[in-house]
Amino acid sequence: MGIFAWVVIGALAGWIASKFMNTDASMGAFANIVVGIVGALIGGFLMNVLGGVGITGFNLWSLLVAVIGSMILLWVLRLFKNR
């Protein structure tokens, strides 16, 4: 995937995950992109460990994997923030 596709998937995944995790008000567009891209890496890694297919390109499955990874990242960040 190209840089533009990573940014688009990252922005969408970060925004969707922040809506689910109720962190949208405290995050801007740049934070959503970063969370989405890192979440895509986390989600892809976890899917590969579990024997599934991770990020496969610019499609709905990759967006779902990135959203799941982003939600995991936001959950972990919330745990450290509340300490």
ZIVENZI-V669545 format. One record per backbone hydrogen bond with DSSP energy under -1.0 kcal/mol. CO is the residue of the C=O (numbers start at 1). NH is the residue of the N-H. If there is no record, write none. Layout:
# ZIVENZI-V669545
CO	NH
CO	NH
This chain:
# ZIVENZI-V669545
2	6
3	7
4	8
5	9
6	10
7	11
8	12
9	13
10	14
11	15
12	16
13	17
14	18
15	19
16	20
17	21
18	23
18	24
28	32
29	33
30	34
31	35
32	36
33	37
34	38
35	39
36	40
37	41
38	42
39	43
40	44
41	45
42	46
43	47
44	48
45	49
46	50
47	52
57	59
59	63
60	64
61	65
62	66
63	67
64	68
65	69
66	70
67	71
68	72
69	73
70	74
71	75
72	76
73	77
74	78
75	79
76	80
77	81
78	82
